[in-house]
Amino acid sequence: MALTFAITDASAVPLHIIETDALEDFLAGLPAPQRAELEGRGFTAALGQHVALYGPQGELALAVSGYGTEKTRARGRFHLAAAANNLPEGRYRLVHDLPPEALEEAALGWLLAGYRFDRYRKKKAAKALLCCPEGVDAARVETIARGEALTRDLINTPASDMGPDQLEEAFVGLADEFGAAVSISAGEALINENLPMIHAVGRASDRAPRLLDMRWGDQGPLLTLVGKGVCFDTGGLNIKPGASMGLMKKDMGGAATVMGLARMIMALGLKLRLRVLVPAVENSISGPAMRPGDILTSRKGLTVEINNTDAEGRLVLADALTLASEEAPDLLISMATLTGAARVAVGPDLAPYFTGDDALAATLEAAAGKVRDPVWRLPFWEPYEKMIEPKIADLDNAPKGGFAGSITAALFLRRFVGDNDRYAHFDIFGWQPAAAPARPKGGVGQGARAVLDALPELLAL
């Protein structure tokens, strides 16, 4: 799974990208035998059609990929990626009339179509390779693809092989690759270092809870990324039903996503100071498990009533966000597979996010549209603040009523950020429920590419 472009030379097979409206002109320019074959095979340039044509000696002569219409393309993304798994073995070079942003999307999608999670079962690699299109920054696109692959690998790995200890190993390995510094607080050290809610969530597991802290870069603005690293979530004493536990290996998707984003940032050598914080825990059940009705005192000093032990992600993030905020980063971003309410609201494709900074939101959404990494802003709706105030403690980790679950969770987190308006929280899904171009069923990054593209403007790099 190289996730790299093929070497470009004259022997690469031309792959023509044909819009429906341009089909007639394209056919008119072909030799009669090729035109007849395409027509005979029913090629209409519809989105998703891919046809290879052979020469008189049986050699692969050219290929065509239908690009449909603007209307049909709007219903998806990474449309060309399907060609990578449908065309015969060979090296292809694009012949196209695509604008730069669409061309980069096509190139990245092709690389991501080559992703395979084959740790437990061998899978056939894609044999159709793409030469980097002229005008596309090959090194940057390959770097983004590798960062996304890291995120997918981490999410796809089951908790038996991706507990807090293995997540730490991956975290340290990433830091070592780029010369970053790491510090780790684990087990009872979390109490000594005033990270009590991370400890409380993870203390019932035989795999000790921990906070992973990475720093990289020595100049420029400070960007801090915080990712929820709940490696498996039973729900604790408010245990989930079996069907709801089926995907809980992905509950560390926030950690996986910020680690993938961190890899992109470090590999590209962006001129900033990066800090990555991952509270890595397993929400399990045993004698020391936190109980419904318990009241925890956070690092910030705010007390939290535990009305549902299955609302644990916001607890570990709260201590990490407090720690992050103590040095007032220029931009603070948290990512977490936090609420089912977010999925009900926007489904699996969109990554909802919250910020109180309108300029940050505008920059982020422009970047998301450009790189086809969709995000959707939800509000920090202040009238709902009273919903997270249970009266017996400062905060309630699981407000009753069932309304606005994603918003109340985001409001909860914001209480631990303080006065820093340069904060955005992403409530991601981290999972592709059905295969789509460039996105096989399984773990997937959300929001990372949008953030990466927005960083130069957000931080004036």
N, C-alpha and C positions, 0 to 999 in steps of 0.2 A: 504494500500500500504506500507507494512513493509520494503520491499527491504532488507530482511535479509535471511540468510540461515536457513534451518530447522535443528532441533536437529538430530544428527547422532546416530543411534543405529542399532541393528541387524535386526530390522523389516523394514528398508528402502529397497525399491525395487531396485534391480540392474538394471542399465541402461547401456547397452553395446554400446559403440561407435565403429562402424564397418566401416572400409575403404573398398572400392570395392574389392581391391586385397586380402583382408583378409576374405572375405565372405565365401569362400569354407571351410577354416579351421574352422571358427566359426560354421558353420552349422554342420560340422562333429562332433563337440563336444557336440551338443545338444541331448536331448532325442528325439527319433523318432517322437512322437506326435508334439512337438514344432517345430522340423525341417519341418515337413510336413505342419504345419500351416503357417509358414513363407513363405515357397515356394508357398503354395496355395494362399497366399495373395500378391504374386508378389514382395516380398522384395528383392531388388537387391543391397542394401546398397548405393543407389544413394543419393546424397546430398539432405537433406530435407525430406527423408522418416523416419517416426516415427511409430512404431508398438508396442502395448502392448499385452502381452500374459497372459492368465489366467490359474490357476491351476484347478485341478479336483473339488474343492469345490467352484469354482467361485472367488477365491482370485487372486489378481493381483500378478503374479509370477515374471515376468521380462519384461523389455522393451528393444527395440533396436532402435538405431538412425543411419541412414545412414550418412557416412562421406565422401562419394564420393572419388574423386581422388585429388591429389595436384593441378591439372590443374583446376578442377571445383571449388575447394575452393578458388583459387586465384581470382575468379570473384565476391567475396563478403567477408563478415565477419560476425562474431557472428552467425555462422550457427546453432549451437546447441540451440540458443535461441528460435527457432521456436518450439522446443519440449515442452517448458514451457506452450505454449498455445494450444498444440495439443495432449498431453498425458492426460490420465484420472487422476482424483484426487489421490494424494498420495505423499509420500516422496521418493525421488529417490537418489541413490548414484551411482556415475559414475564408470563404469568398462572400462578401457581405456588403451591406450598406447600413450597418448599424451605427447609431450614435455612440460616443465613448462610454457612457454609463451602461448602456445595454450590452456593449461589447465586453466590458469588465464583468458584468453579471454572468454573461454566457461563459466566459473563461473560468470564473470561479465555480460556477455550477458544474462544469465539466469535471474539474478536479474533485469536487465534493462527491460527484457521482461515483468516483473511484474508492470512496470510503467503504471499508469492510470491517465489521467487528468479528474477528475470527479467533478470539482467544480460546474458545471452547469447541469450535467446529470450523474446519477449513472451508473457505468459500472461494469461488473462482474470481480472479481479478478481472477487471474490465480490460479488454484487449484493444479497444479503440482509443488511441492516445491523441492528444491535441497539441499542436505546435502553438506556442504563445502568439496570439494575434499581434500584429504591429500596432503600437500605441498603448499596449497594456504593459504595466510594470510587473514583469514576471515574478521578481523576487517578493514584491509586496503581496501579490495574489497567492503565491505558494505559502507565504508566512501566515496569511489569514486562514488558508485551508488547514494548515497544521495546527493552528490554535483551535479551530473548530473540531478537528479530529481528537485533540486531547480532551475537550469537553465531552464529546460523545463517548469516548472510551471510558472515562470516569463514571459517567451516568449509567452506561450499559453494564458495567461490572457489578455483579450481585454483591449483597452485603457480606456474604461469606468470604469474599476476597476484597471487599472495599469497606472495612470498618474504619473507625477513627485512626487506628494505627497504620493501615495501608494508605489512607488518605494523607496522613502525615508523610509517609514515604514518597508519595507522588509529589507532594508539596515541596519537600526537601530536594527531590530530584530536579524539579523545575527550577528551583533557586540555584542549585549547583550548576545547572546548564548555562546560566547567564551571570554567574558570579554575584548573586544576591545574598544578603545576609538573612538568617532565619533565627528566631527565638521561639521556644515552645514552652508553654506552661501546661502541665498535665496533672490529673488527679487532685490530691490535696493541695498542691501548689496553687491551684485556682483560688482556693479560699485565702491563702496567704497573700495572694496578689490582687485580692478584692475583685474577683470575677465570680461571684456566688451563684448567679443564675445559670451560667454555663455548667458549673459543677452540679447544681440541683437537677438539671435536666438529664445529665449523663451519668449520675452516680449509681443508678440501679443496674447498669451494664457491667459485665466483667471486663469490658474494653474501656479503659479509663477515658473520661472526657478530656478535652484539651483545647487550647487556643493556639492556632498557628499564626505566626506573625512574620511577614517577609518585607524586607526593604531593599530597594534597588534605585540606583541613580543618585548623583550628588549635586545636581544643579537643576534649576527650573522650578516651576510651581509644583505643589504637592497634591497628588491625586491619591486618594485612599479608596480602596475597593473592599467591601465587606460581603462575604458570601456565606449563606446558611449551609452548614455542613452536617446535617442530620443524616447519618449514613443509613439508618433504618428507623422507621417510626412505627412502633406498635400501637401508638396512642397512649402508652403508659397505662395507668390503672383505668382510664377511660378507654379501654382497649377497642381498637377498630374491629369491625367484622372482617372476615377473611377476604371478601371481595375488595374491600378498601385497602387492604394491605398488599395487594398484588403488585402494585407499582412503587412501593415505598422504598425500594432501592434508589429511586430517583430523587429522594427527598434531600439529597446533597447537591441537587442540580444548580443551586445558586453558587455554591463553592466551585463546582466544576466550570461554571460559566465565567466567573471572575478569574479562575486560573487560566482558562483558555484566552481570555482577554489580556491577562498579564503576560502570557507568552507572546502574543502578538506585539504588545507594546515593547517588551524587552528585545525581541528579535528585530524589530524595526528601529531600535535605538532612539526612541523619541526622547527629546530633551526635557525630561521632567523627573521629579522624584516620585517614586511609586511605593505605596505601602499596600499590602494585601493582608487582610485579617479573615481567618476562617475559624469559627468555633466548630470543632469537630466532635460530635457526640453520637451516641445511640440512645434513643428514647425507649427504654426497656422496662421490664417489670421484675422486681425482686423486693426484698424487705426494705431497702433504703429508698425505694421509689417515692418521688414527691406525690402528694395526695390532693384530691379535690378539697378545697377549703383551706389548704396551707397558704401562708402569707410569706412571700420571699422579700428580702431587702436587696435591691439591685446595687450595682457599682455606683450609680448616680445618687443613691440614697432614697429613691422612690420605692415605696412598698407596692407589691403586686399580689393581689388575691388570685389564687389558682382555682378557677372555676371549671377548667377542663384541662387535664394533663395532655390532651391531644393538640393543644394550642401552644406547643413548646418552641416552635421556631422563632417566634417573636421574642421569647425570653433570652435565648442565646444571642440573638442579634442585638438585643438591647444592651447587654454588657459590652459587646464588641463595638457598637456604635458610640457608647459613652467613652470608651477608651480612644477610639478614633478621633472623636470630637475634642478631646483634651488638648490636641496640638493644632486645632483650627485649620484643617486642610483647605486648600483652595477649591477643591471639588471632592465631595463625598458621595459615593454611590453604593447602595446595597442591592443585592440580588438574592432572591429566595423563591423557592416553590412553597409559597406561604399559605394561600387560601384556595379552597374549592370555589369560593364565591367569585374569584377572578375568572375561573373557567366558565362558570355559568354566565358571567357577563359578556365575555369576549371570545370564548372558545379557545381551542388549542393553538391557533396560528399567531394570534396577536399577543404581544407582551405589554400588558398594562403597566404604567409607571405613574408615579406621583412626584410632583415638585411644586414648591411655592414660587419658583423663579420663572417668569414668563419668557425671558430671553433664553434661558437654558432650554426650556421646552421647545421654543421655535427652532433653535439650532439643532436640537436632537431630532426633531421630526423631519427637518429638511434632510438631514443625513440619513435617516431611516428610509425615506423615500428614494434617495439616490442609490443606496446600496441594497435595496430590497430586503431590509430587515425590519419588518413592520412593528411599530409600537403604537400605543394609544394612551393618551393622558387621561387619568382619572383624578378627581379633586380631593385635596385635603379639606373635606367639608366640615368646617368648624362647628356648625350646630350639632354634629354628631359627637363632639368631644364628651358630652355628658354621658354617652352610652358606655364609655370606657372607665367611668368613675363609679365604683361599686359602693362607696360610702364607708365601708369597713377598712379599706386601704386606699392608697393613692390611685391605683389602677386595677382594672379587671382584665385578665388575659383572655377571657372568652365571654363577651357580652351576650346576654340572653336576647331572644327575639328573632335572631336569624337574618336580620336586615343588614345590608351594606357591609358585609363581612370583610371585603378587601379594603374598604375605606377605613373601617375602625381599626384594622390591623396596622394600616399605614399611619394612622393618627397615633397609635400606641408607639410605634417606632420613632415617630417624630419627637415625642416627649424626651427621648434620650439623645437627641442631636443638639439640643440647645438652640442658640440663636443663629446658627449657620444656615442661611437660605440657599447656599450652594449645595443642596442636597437633593438627590433623586433616589427613589426606591422603586425597584422593579419586582413585580409579583408574577414571576414567569411560571410556565408549565414544564418546560425542559424535556418534552417528550413529543415525538411524532407518532400519532396513533395509527396512521396508515401511510404506506409508502407513497412518496411524491417525488418529482424530479429533484435530484441532489439531496434528498432527505429520506433515507430508508426508515422503516419503522424502528423506533427506538429513541435513545437519547439524542437531544439536539440543543444547540446553543440558541439563545434568544436575546436580542438586545446588544450583544457584544460588538457586532460589526457596526451597528449604528453609533454606539458610544465611541468606538475607535475613530470613525470618520469625523465625528463631531469634536473630538478633543482639540485639534489645532485651534478652532475658533473658541471653544469653551475655555481653554487655558492660554490662548494667544501664544501658541508655540511658534 
